Amino acid sequence: MKLLLDFGNTRVKVAVRDGGDLRQIYCGPVLLDHLSKAVEGLEIDGGMWCSVHPLKPSVLAWMSSLGLSALTSATPIPIGNDYSSPATLGMDRLAAAVGAWSIGAGKDLLVIDAGTAITYDFVSASGVYKGGNIAPGKDLRFKSLHEHTGALPLVGENGVVPMLGNDTETAIRSGVMNGIRYEIEGYMEELGSIFPSLLVFLTGGDAESFDIKAKRSIFAFPDLVLRGLARIVEYNERGF
C-alpha cells in the first residue's frame, strides 16, 4: 500500500491507499515516534509527501527508508501548470488542485483550502492549473489585530458572531469570521459568473468554521491534498 503525508503548518495528515481506498491513519503533531507507530504492521510500498515548511532530517530519513518521494515542481502530474514560477508554488496547493481534478475532471474548479492561510486556486475545465491567491487564515487575523494594535484584545472564534458587533469582542470576531465568509462567497460568485460550470471544493483544518451561504454546491473534502498525492503516485506508476 502507498503511504501519503500532508505536512501543514501545525500538524501532519497521514493516509494509506490500498487499491482504490484512501484511509487516514494519523493526524497530529509531527513526531517521529507517532508516525512510526501509525504505520506499524503495514506493508508500505512507496508513496509521496508534501510539506509547507522544511522537515527535520530524522523525519526525512524515515520517509526515505520507506521509499517515499517528495512532490516537487519537477514531479510529473496529470494536469497542466501555468504558474509563472512553479518552483515557488506550494506543493500542498498543487496536490489539492490535482485532488479536486481527480473528482471533478472536465469542469472548472475552485479549490479553497482554509488553514493557517486561506488559499484560492483555480483549475480550468481543460485541466490546467491557472494560479490562485493566498490570504491570512482566521487565527492569523485574530492575532494580527491584537499584536499590531495598542488596545485590541486577543479574541477567538468561539462566541456569538452578529452581523454588526456591539462591543469590541464581537466587533473583532464578526469582522474576522464574517469577513472571511464574505471573501469566500465573493470568490465563488465572481468566478461562477465567468465560469458557469464552476465546482467548488473546500478543504483544510478550518473548513467547517464558516457558515458559507452560496447558490452553488460546495464539496467538502478534508483529505483533498492526500487524494491529490495518491493520484500523482498513480499517474507516475501507470502513466495515466
DRENVO-892227 format. One line per field, with one value per atom (N, C-alpha, C, O): atom name; z, x negated, y; chain. Coordinates in steps of 0.2 Angstrom, whole numbers. Each point is the difference from the previous one (the first is absolute). Layout:
% residues N
atomo = c(CA/...)
zz = c(Z/...)
xx = c(X/...)
yy = c(Y/...)
cadena = c(A/...)
% end
This chain:
% residues 240
atomo = c(N/CA/C/O/N/CA/C/O/N/CA/C/O/N/CA/C/O/N/CA/C/O/N/CA/C/O/N/CA/C/O/N/CA/C/O/N/CA/C/O/N/CA/C/O/N/CA/C/O/N/CA/C/O/N/CA/C/O/N/CA/C/O/N/CA/C/O/N/CA/C/O/N/CA/C/O/N/CA/C/O/N/CA/C/O/N/CA/C/O/N/CA/C/O/N/CA/C/O/N/CA/C/O/N/CA/C/O/N/CA/C/O/N/CA/C/O/N/CA/C/O/N/CA/C/O/N/CA/C/O/N/CA/C/O/N/CA/C/O/N/CA/C/O/N/CA/C/O/N/CA/C/O/N/CA/C/O/N/CA/C/O/N/CA/C/O/N/CA/C/O/N/CA/C/O/N/CA/C/O/N/CA/C/O/N/CA/C/O/N/CA/C/O/N/CA/C/O/N/CA/C/O/N/CA/C/O/N/CA/C/O/N/CA/C/O/N/CA/C/O/N/CA/C/O/N/CA/C/O/N/CA/C/O/N/CA/C/O/N/CA/C/O/N/CA/C/O/N/CA/C/O/N/CA/C/O/N/CA/C/O/N/CA/C/O/N/CA/C/O/N/CA/C/O/N/CA/C/O/N/CA/C/O/N/CA/C/O/N/CA/C/O/N/CA/C/O/N/CA/C/O/N/CA/C/O/N/CA/C/O/N/CA/C/O/N/CA/C/O/N/CA/C/O/N/CA/C/O/N/CA/C/O/N/CA/C/O/N/CA/C/O/N/CA/C/O/N/CA/C/O/N/CA/C/O/N/CA/C/O/N/CA/C/O/N/CA/C/O/N/CA/C/O/N/CA/C/O/N/CA/C/O/N/CA/C/O/N/CA/C/O/N/CA/C/O/N/CA/C/O/N/CA/C/O/N/CA/C/O/N/CA/C/O/N/CA/C/O/N/CA/C/O/N/CA/C/O/N/CA/C/O/N/CA/C/O/N/CA/C/O/N/CA/C/O/N/CA/C/O/N/CA/C/O/N/CA/C/O/N/CA/C/O/N/CA/C/O/N/CA/C/O/N/CA/C/O/N/CA/C/O/N/CA/C/O/N/CA/C/O/N/CA/C/O/N/CA/C/O/N/CA/C/O/N/CA/C/O/N/CA/C/O/N/CA/C/O/N/CA/C/O/N/CA/C/O/N/CA/C/O/N/CA/C/O/N/CA/C/O/N/CA/C/O/N/CA/C/O/N/CA/C/O/N/CA/C/O/N/CA/C/O/N/CA/C/O/N/CA/C/O/N/CA/C/O/N/CA/C/O/N/CA/C/O/N/CA/C/O/N/CA/C/O/N/CA/C/O/N/CA/C/O/N/CA/C/O/N/CA/C/O/N/CA/C/O/N/CA/C/O/N/CA/C/O/N/CA/C/O/N/CA/C/O/N/CA/C/O/N/CA/C/O/N/CA/C/O/N/CA/C/O/N/CA/C/O/N/CA/C/O/N/CA/C/O/N/CA/C/O/N/CA/C/O/N/CA/C/O/N/CA/C/O/N/CA/C/O/N/CA/C/O/N/CA/C/O/N/CA/C/O/N/CA/C/O/N/CA/C/O/N/CA/C/O/N/CA/C/O/N/CA/C/O/N/CA/C/O/N/CA/C/O/N/CA/C/O/N/CA/C/O/N/CA/C/O/N/CA/C/O/N/CA/C/O/N/CA/C/O/N/CA/C/O/N/CA/C/O/N/CA/C/O/N/CA/C/O/N/CA/C/O/N/CA/C/O/N/CA/C/O/N/CA/C/O/N/CA/C/O/N/CA/C/O/N/CA/C/O/N/CA/C/O/N/CA/C/O/N/CA/C/O/N/CA/C/O/N/CA/C/O/N/CA/C/O/N/CA/C/O/N/CA/C/O/N/CA/C/O/N/CA/C/O/N/CA/C/O/N/CA/C/O/N/CA/C/O/N/CA/C/O/N/CA/C/O/N/CA/C/O/N/CA/C/O/N/CA/C/O/N/CA/C/O/N/CA/C/O/N/CA/C/O/N/CA/C/O/N/CA/C/O/N/CA/C/O/N/CA/C/O/N/CA/C/O/N/CA/C/O/N/CA/C/O/N/CA/C/O/N/CA/C/O/N/CA/C/O/N/CA/C/O/N/CA/C/O/N/CA/C/O/N/CA/C/O/N/CA/C/O/N/CA/C/O/N/CA/C/O/N/CA/C/O/N/CA/C/O/N/CA/C/O/N/CA/C/O/N/CA/C/O/N/CA/C/O/N/CA/C/O/N/CA/C/O/N/CA/C/O/N/CA/C/O/N/CA/C/O/N/CA/C/O/N/CA/C/O/N/CA/C/O/N/CA/C/O/N/CA/C/O/N/CA/C/O/N/CA/C/O/N/CA/C/O/N/CA/C/O/N/CA/C/O/N/CA/C/O)
zz = c(0/0/0/2/-4/-1/6/3/-1/6/-2/-4/6/-2/6/5/-5/6/-3/-5/9/-2/6/5/-5/6/-1/-4/9/0/5/2/0/4/7/4/-2/8/1/5/-11/1/-6/-6/6/-6/-1/5/-11/-1/-4/-4/6/-3/-2/4/-10/-2/-4/-2/1/-4/-6/1/-6/-6/-2/-2/3/-2/-6/2/-8/-5/-1/-1/1/-1/6/0/6/6/4/0/2/3/8/1/3/7/4/0/4/4/7/3/-2/6/6/5/-7/5/-1/-6/11/-1/6/6/-6/7/-1/-6/11/0/-4/0/-2/-4/5/1/1/5/-3/-2/1/-3/3/-4/11/3/-2/0/0/-2/-7/-1/-4/-7/0/-4/7/0/2/-3/9/3/-5/0/-3/-5/-5/-3/0/-5/2/-4/10/3/-3/1/-3/-3/-7/-3/0/-7/-5/1/-6/-6/-5/-4/6/-4/-6/0/-6/-7/-3/-5/8/-3/2/4/-7/1/-1/-4/7/-2/6/4/-4/6/-3/-5/8/-1/6/5/-4/6/-2/-5/10/-1/3/0/4/3/0/-1/3/0/6/5/-7/5/3/-2/8/4/-4/-3/3/-3/2/-5/11/2/-3/-2/1/-3/-8/-3/0/-7/-1/-5/10/-1/1/-4/9/1/-7/-2/-1/-6/-6/-4/4/-5/1/-5/11/1/-2/-1/1/-3/-7/-3/-1/-7/-2/-6/10/-1/-4/1/-6/-3/1/2/-3/2/-7/-5/6/-6/-1/5/-11/-1/-7/-3/1/-6/-6/-6/7/-6/0/-5/10/0/-6/0/-4/-5/3/5/-7/3/-6/-6/8/-6/-2/-3/5/-2/-2/2/-7/-1/5/5/-6/6/-4/-3/4/-4/5/-1/7/5/-2/-3/3/-3/3/-2/9/4/3/7/-10/3/6/4/-4/6/6/5/-5/6/2/5/-9/1/6/0/5/5/-2/-4/6/-3/3/-3/9/2/-4/-1/-2/-4/-7/-2/0/-6/1/-5/10/2/0/-2/6/1/-7/-1/-4/-6/-4/-3/4/-4/4/-4/10/4/-3/-1/0/-2/-7/-2/-2/-7/-1/-4/9/0/1/-1/4/2/-6/-2/0/-4/-7/-2/-1/-6/-5/-1/-3/-6/2/-4/10/3/2/2/-2/3/8/2/1/7/4/-2/8/5/6/3/-1/6/6/-1/6/6/6/2/0/5/6/0/5/6/6/3/-2/5/4/0/1/3/-5/2/-9/-5/-4/1/-4/-4/-8/-2/-1/-7/-5/2/-7/-6/-6/-3/0/-6/-5/1/-7/-6/-5/-2/0/-5/-6/2/-8/-5/-2/1/-5/-2/-5/-1/-2/-4/4/-3/10/4/1/-1/1/1/7/0/4/6/-2/-3/4/-2/5/-1/7/6/5/0/4/6/4/-1/7/5/7/1/3/7/5/-2/7/5/7/0/5/7/2/-2/6/3/6/2/1/5/6/3/-1/6/-1/4/-10/-2/1/2/-4/0/7/2/2/7/3/4/-5/4/-3/4/-10/-3/3/1/-1/3/7/3/1/7/0/4/-8/1/-4/2/-6/-4/1/-3/9/2/8/3/-1/7/5/6/-8/5/-1/4/-10/-2/4/-1/4/3/-5/-6/9/-4/0/6/-11/0/-4/-5/6/-3/-4/1/-5/-4/4/-2/8/4/4/3/-5/3/-6/-5/7/-5/-5/1/-7/-6/-3/-5/7/-2/-7/-2/-2/-6/2/-4/9/2/8/4/-3/7/5/-3/9/4/6/5/-5/5/-4/-5/8/-3/-2/-5/10/-2/-5/-5/4/-5/-7/-5/6/-6/-3/-7/11/-3/-3/-6/10/-2/-6/-5/4/-6/-6/-5/7/-6/-3/-6/10/-2/-4/-5/9/-2/-6/-5/5/-5/-6/-6/7/-5/-4/-6/9/-4/-4/-5/9/-4/-6/-6/6/-5/-6/-6/9/-5/-4/-6/9/-3/-5/-6/9/-5/-6/-5/6/-5/-6/-6/8/-5/-4/-6/10/-3/-5/-6/8/-4/-6/-6/7/-6/-5/-6/8/-5/-3/-5/10/-3/-6/-4/5/-6/-6/-6/6/-6/-2/-6/11/-2/3/5/-9/3/2/4/-6/2/6/2/1/6/5/3/-1/6/6/-2/8/5/5/2/0/5/6/-1/6/7/4/1/1/4/5/1/3/6/6/1/4/7/3/5/-8/2/-5/0/-4/-5/2/-3/9/3/5/3/-3/5/-3/4/-11/-3/-3/-3/5/-2/-7/-1/-4/-7/-3/0/-3/-3/-7/-2/-2/-7/-4/2/-9/-4/-3/-3/3/-3/5/6/-8/5/1/-4/11/2/2/4/-7/2/5/-1/7/6/0/1/-2/0/5/-3/9/4/-2/3/-7/-2/-7/-3/0/-7/-2/-5/10/-2/0/-5/9/0/-6/-3/1/-6/-6/-4/4/-5/-1/-5/11/0/-2/-4/6/-2/-8/-3/0/-7/-4/-5/8/-3/0/-5/11/0/-5/-4/3/-5/-7/-4/3/-7/-2/-5/10/-1/-1/-3/6/0/-6/-3/1/-6/-6/-5/6/-6/-3/-6/10/-2/7/-1)
xx = c(-4/4/-4/-6/8/-3/1/5/-10/0/0/-5/9/1/0/3/-7/-1/1/-3/7/2/-3/4/-9/-3/2/-2/7/2/-4/-6/8/-3/0/-5/10/1/0/0/2/0/-1/-1/1/-1/6/2/1/5/-3/-4/5/-3/5/5/-5/5/-4/-6/10/-3/5/6/-8/4/-1/-6/11/-1/5/6/-8/5/3/-3/10/3/2/3/-4/2/-5/-6/8/-5/2/6/-10/2/-5/-6/8/-4/-2/5/-11/-2/-3/-1/-1/-2/1/-1/2/0/-2/4/-9/-3/-6/-2/-2/-7/-5/1/-6/-5/-5/-5/6/-4/-2/5/-11/-2/2/2/-1/2/8/2/1/8/0/5/-9/1/-2/3/-8/-3/6/1/2/5/6/3/-1/6/-1/5/-11/-1/-2/-2/1/-2/4/6/-9/4/2/3/-3/2/-5/-6/8/-5/0/4/-9/0/-5/-5/8/-4/0/3/-7/-1/6/4/-4/5/-3/-5/8/-2/2/5/-9/2/-1/-4/7/-1/0/3/-6/-1/0/-3/6/-1/-6/-1/-3/-6/-5/2/-8/-6/2/2/-4/1/-7/-5/6/-6/-4/4/-10/-4/2/1/1/2/7/1/3/7/-2/3/-7/-2/-3/2/-6/-4/5/0/5/5/4/2/0/4/-4/3/-9/-4/-1/0/0/-1/6/0/6/6/1/5/-10/1/4/3/-1/4/-4/-6/10/-3/3/6/-9/3/3/-2/8/3/-4/0/-2/-4/3/4/-7/3/-3/3/-8/-2/4/-1/5/4/5/4/-3/5/7/1/4/6/5/-1/8/5/3/5/-7/3/-6/-5/7/-5/-1/4/-9/-2/-2/-6/10/-2/-2/-1/-1/-3/-7/-4/3/-6/-6/-6/6/-6/2/1/-1/2/-4/3/-9/-4/2/-2/5/3/7/2/1/7/0/-4/8/1/2/5/-8/2/6/4/-2/7/5/5/-6/5/1/5/-11/0/3/4/-5/3/7/4/-2/8/3/6/-9/2/1/5/-10/0/6/4/-4/6/7/4/-3/6/1/6/-11/1/1/4/-6/1/8/2/1/7/5/5/-8/5/-3/0/-4/-3/5/5/-7/4/4/4/-4/3/-5/-6/8/-4/0/6/-11/-1/-3/-5/9/-3/-2/5/-11/-2/-2/-4/8/-1/-3/4/-10/-3/0/-4/8/0/-4/2/-8/-4/-4/3/-9/-4/1/0/-1/2/6/1/2/6/-2/-2/1/-2/6/5/-5/5/-3/-4/5/-3/5/5/-7/5/-3/-6/10/-2/5/6/-8/4/3/-2/8/3/-4/1/-6/-5/-5/-5/5/-5/-7/-5/6/-6/0/5/-10/0/-2/-5/9/0/-3/-2/1/-2/5/5/-6/4/-2/-5/8/-2/-1/3/-6/-2/2/-1/5/2/-1/0/0/-1/6/6/-7/5/3/-2/7/3/-4/0/-4/-5/-5/-1/-1/-5/3/-3/10/3/2/-1/3/1/-7/0/-5/-6/-3/-3/4/-3/3/-3/10/4/-3/0/-1/-3/-7/-1/-3/-7/-2/-5/9/-2/4/0/4/3/-1/-3/4/-1/5/-2/8/5/5/4/-5/5/-2/-6/11/-2/0/2/-5/0/6/2/2/6/0/-4/8/1/6/5/-4/6/6/6/-7/6/3/-2/9/4/5/0/4/5/-3/-5/8/-3/6/3/-2/6/-2/-6/11/-1/-5/-5/7/-4/-2/5/-11/-2/3/0/1/3/-5/2/-8/-5/-7/1/-6/-7/-1/-2/4/-1/4/-2/9/4/-2/1/-3/-2/-6/-1/-4/-6/2/-2/6/2/4/-1/6/4/-4/1/-6/-4/-4/-1/-2/-4/4/-1/6/4/4/1/3/4/-4/2/-8/-4/-2/0/-2/-3/6/-1/7/6/1/1/-1/2/-6/2/-8/-5/1/-1/2/1/6/0/6/6/-2/3/-7/-2/-3/1/-6/-4/5/-1/5/5/4/1/2/5/-4/3/-9/-3/-3/2/-5/-2/6/0/5/6/4/3/-4/3/-4/3/-9/-5/1/0/0/0/6/0/5/7/0/4/-9/-1/-4/-2/0/-5/2/6/-10/1/-5/-6/9/-4/-2/4/-10/-3/-3/-4/7/-3/-3/2/-8/-4/-4/0/-4/-4/3/6/-11/2/6/3/-2/5/6/4/-4/5/7/5/-4/7/2/5/-10/1/5/2/-1/4/6/1/4/7/1/3/-5/0/7/3/-1/6/-1/-2/4/-2/6/3/-3/5/-2/4/-10/-3/-2/-1/0/-2/-7/-4/2/-7/-1/4/-9/-2/-6/-5/6/-4/-4/2/-9/-4/-6/-5/5/-6/-6/-6/6/-6/-2/-3/5/-1/-8/-1/-3/-7/-3/-4/6/-2/3/-3/9/3/-4/-1/-1/-5/-6/-3/0/-7/1/-4/10/1/1/-2/5/1/-6/-1/-4/-6/-4/-4/4/-4/3/-4/10/3/-2/-1/1/-1/-8/-1/-3/-7/-1/-5/8/-1/4/-3/9/3/0/1/-3/-1/7/0/5/7/4/5)
yy = c(-6/6/6/0/6/6/4/1/2/5/7/2/2/7/5/-2/7/5/7/2/2/7/4/0/3/3/8/3/-1/7/4/-2/8/4/-2/1/-5/-2/-7/-3/-1/-7/-4/3/-9/-4/-5/-3/2/-5/-6/1/-7/-6/-5/-1/-1/-5/-6/1/-6/-5/-2/1/-3/-2/-7/-1/-3/-7/-1/-1/0/0/7/5/-5/6/4/5/-8/2/5/-2/8/4/0/2/-3/-1/4/-1/6/4/-4/-3/3/-4/5/-3/9/4/8/2/2/7/3/-1/5/2/4/1/0/3/-4/-6/9/-3/-3/3/-9/-4/-6/-4/2/-6/-6/-5/4/-6/-1/-5/11/-1/-2/-4/6/-2/-7/-4/2/-7/-5/-5/7/-4/0/-6/11/0/-5/-3/2/-5/-7/-4/3/-6/-6/0/-5/-6/1/-5/11/1/-2/2/-4/-2/6/1/4/6/-1/-3/4/0/6/2/3/6/5/-2/8/5/7/1/4/7/4/-1/7/5/7/1/4/7/3/-2/8/4/7/2/2/8/3/6/-10/2/-5/-6/7/-5/-5/2/-8/-5/-2/1/-4/-2/-6/-4/4/-6/-7/-4/3/-6/-2/-6/10/-1/-1/-5/8/-1/-7/-3/2/-7/-6/-5/6/-5/-1/-6/12/-1/-3/-4/6/-3/-8/-3/1/-7/-4/-6/10/-4/1/-2/5/1/5/0/5/6/5/1/3/5/7/-1/6/7/2/-1/4/4/6/4/-3/6/3/-3/9/3/-4/1/-5/-5/-6/-4/2/-6/0/5/-10/0/-1/-4/8/0/0/2/-4/-1/6/-1/7/6/5/-1/6/4/6/0/3/5/7/0/5/6/5/6/-8/5/2/-4/11/3/-2/0/-2/-2/-7/0/-5/-6/-3/-3/5/-2/4/-3/8/4/-2/2/-6/-2/-5/-5/6/-5/-6/-1/-5/-6/-3/-4/7/-2/3/-3/9/3/-4/-1/-1/-4/-7/-2/-1/-7/1/-4/9/1/1/-2/6/1/-7/-1/-3/-6/-5/-3/4/-4/2/-4/11/2/-2/-2/2/-2/-8/-2/-2/-7/-1/-6/11/-1/3/-2/8/5/1/5/-10/1/2/-2/7/3/6/2/0/6/5/-2/8/5/0/-1/1/-2/6/3/-1/4/-4/-3/3/-4/5/5/-5/4/-4/-4/6/-4/5/5/-6/4/-2/-5/7/-2/6/5/-5/5/6/6/-7/4/-3/-6/11/-2/0/6/-11/0/-1/-4/8/-1/-2/4/-10/-2/-2/-3/4/-1/-5/1/-6/-5/1/0/1/1/-7/-5/6/-6/-5/-6/9/-3/-4/-3/4/-3/3/-3/10/4/4/4/-5/5/7/1/4/6/5/6/-8/4/1/-3/8/1/6/3/-3/6/-3/-6/9/-2/6/6/-8/5/-2/-6/10/-3/-4/2/-7/-4/4/5/-8/3/1/6/-10/1/5/4/-4/6/7/5/-5/6/2/6/-10/1/3/5/-9/2/6/4/-2/6/6/5/-5/5/2/5/-11/1/3/4/-7/1/7/2/0/6/6/5/-5/5/2/-5/10/2/-2/-1/0/-1/-6/-2/-1/-6/-6/-2/-2/-6/-6/1/-6/-6/-4/-2/1/-3/-6/0/-5/-6/-1/5/-10/-1/-2/1/-4/-3/6/4/-4/6/2/-3/8/2/4/3/-4/4/4/-3/8/4/3/1/2/4/6/1/2/6/-1/-1/2/-1/6/5/-7/5/2/3/-7/2/-2/-3/5/-2/-7/-2/-2/-8/-2/-3/5/-3/4/-3/9/4/-4/0/-2/-3/-7/-2/-2/-7/1/-4/8/1/2/-2/7/2/-5/0/-4/-6/-5/-2/-1/-6/2/-3/9/2/2/-1/4/3/-6/0/-6/-5/-4/-2/2/-3/4/-2/9/4/-1/1/-1/-1/-7/0/-5/-7/1/-2/5/0/5/-1/6/4/-3/1/-5/-4/-5/0/-3/-5/4/-3/9/3/3/0/3/3/-5/1/-6/-6/-3/-2/1/-4/4/-3/10/4/-1/1/-2/-1/-7/-1/-4/-7/-3/-3/2/-2/-7/-2/-2/-7/-1/-6/11/0/-5/1/-5/-4/2/2/-1/2/-5/-4/3/-5/4/5/-7/3/-5/-6/8/-5/4/6/-9/3/0/-2/3/-1/4/-1/7/5/0/5/-10/0/1/2/-5/0/5/1/4/6/5/5/-5/6/-3/-5/9/-2/4/5/-9/3/-1/-5/11/1/1/5/-10/0/-3/-5/7/-3/-6/-4/2/-6/-5/2/-8/-5/0/2/-3/0/-7/-3/0/-7/0/3/-5/0/-7/-5/6/-6/2/3/-5/2/-4/3/-8/-3/1/-4/10/1/0/-2/5/-1/-7/-2/-2/-7/-3/-5/6/-3/2/-4/11/2/-4/-2/1/-4/-7/-2/-1/-7/0/-5/10/0/1/-3/7/2/-7/-1/-2/-7/-4/-4/3/-4/2/-4/10/3/-2/-2/3/-2/-7/-2/-2/-8/-3/-4/7/-3/4/-2/9/4/3/2/-3/3/2/3)
cadena = c(A/A/A/A/A/A/A/A/A/A/A/A/A/A/A/A/A/A/A/A/A/A/A/A/A/A/A/A/A/A/A/A/A/A/A/A/A/A/A/A/A/A/A/A/A/A/A/A/A/A/A/A/A/A/A/A/A/A/A/A/A/A/A/A/A/A/A/A/A/A/A/A/A/A/A/A/A/A/A/A/A/A/A/A/A/A/A/A/A/A/A/A/A/A/A/A/A/A/A/A/A/A/A/A/A/A/A/A/A/A/A/A/A/A/A/A/A/A/A/A/A/A/A/A/A/A/A/A/A/A/A/A/A/A/A/A/A/A/A/A/A/A/A/A/A/A/A/A/A/A/A/A/A/A/A/A/A/A/A/A/A/A/A/A/A/A/A/A/A/A/A/A/A/A/A/A/A/A/A/A/A/A/A/A/A/A/A/A/A/A/A/A/A/A/A/A/A/A/A/A/A/A/A/A/A/A/A/A/A/A/A/A/A/A/A/A/A/A/A/A/A/A/A/A/A/A/A/A/A/A/A/A/A/A/A/A/A/A/A/A/A/A/A/A/A/A/A/A/A/A/A/A/A/A/A/A/A/A/A/A/A/A/A/A/A/A/A/A/A/A/A/A/A/A/A/A/A/A/A/A/A/A/A/A/A/A/A/A/A/A/A/A/A/A/A/A/A/A/A/A/A/A/A/A/A/A/A/A/A/A/A/A/A/A/A/A/A/A/A/A/A/A/A/A/A/A/A/A/A/A/A/A/A/A/A/A/A/A/A/A/A/A/A/A/A/A/A/A/A/A/A/A/A/A/A/A/A/A/A/A/A/A/A/A/A/A/A/A/A/A/A/A/A/A/A/A/A/A/A/A/A/A/A/A/A/A/A/A/A/A/A/A/A/A/A/A/A/A/A/A/A/A/A/A/A/A/A/A/A/A/A/A/A/A/A/A/A/A/A/A/A/A/A/A/A/A/A/A/A/A/A/A/A/A/A/A/A/A/A/A/A/A/A/A/A/A/A/A/A/A/A/A/A/A/A/A/A/A/A/A/A/A/A/A/A/A/A/A/A/A/A/A/A/A/A/A/A/A/A/A/A/A/A/A/A/A/A/A/A/A/A/A/A/A/A/A/A/A/A/A/A/A/A/A/A/A/A/A/A/A/A/A/A/A/A/A/A/A/A/A/A/A/A/A/A/A/A/A/A/A/A/A/A/A/A/A/A/A/A/A/A/A/A/A/A/A/A/A/A/A/A/A/A/A/A/A/A/A/A/A/A/A/A/A/A/A/A/A/A/A/A/A/A/A/A/A/A/A/A/A/A/A/A/A/A/A/A/A/A/A/A/A/A/A/A/A/A/A/A/A/A/A/A/A/A/A/A/A/A/A/A/A/A/A/A/A/A/A/A/A/A/A/A/A/A/A/A/A/A/A/A/A/A/A/A/A/A/A/A/A/A/A/A/A/A/A/A/A/A/A/A/A/A/A/A/A/A/A/A/A/A/A/A/A/A/A/A/A/A/A/A/A/A/A/A/A/A/A/A/A/A/A/A/A/A/A/A/A/A/A/A/A/A/A/A/A/A/A/A/A/A/A/A/A/A/A/A/A/A/A/A/A/A/A/A/A/A/A/A/A/A/A/A/A/A/A/A/A/A/A/A/A/A/A/A/A/A/A/A/A/A/A/A/A/A/A/A/A/A/A/A/A/A/A/A/A/A/A/A/A/A/A/A/A/A/A/A/A/A/A/A/A/A/A/A/A/A/A/A/A/A/A/A/A/A/A/A/A/A/A/A/A/A/A/A/A/A/A/A/A/A/A/A/A/A/A/A/A/A/A/A/A/A/A/A/A/A/A/A/A/A/A/A/A/A/A/A/A/A/A/A/A/A/A/A/A/A/A/A/A/A/A/A/A/A/A/A/A/A/A/A/A/A/A/A/A/A/A/A/A/A/A/A/A/A/A/A/A/A/A/A/A/A/A/A/A/A/A/A/A/A/A/A/A/A/A/A/A/A/A/A/A/A/A/A/A/A/A/A/A/A/A/A/A/A/A/A/A/A/A/A/A/A/A/A/A/A/A/A/A/A/A/A/A/A/A/A/A/A/A/A/A/A/A/A/A/A/A/A/A/A/A/A/A/A/A/A/A/A/A/A/A/A/A/A/A/A/A/A/A)
% end
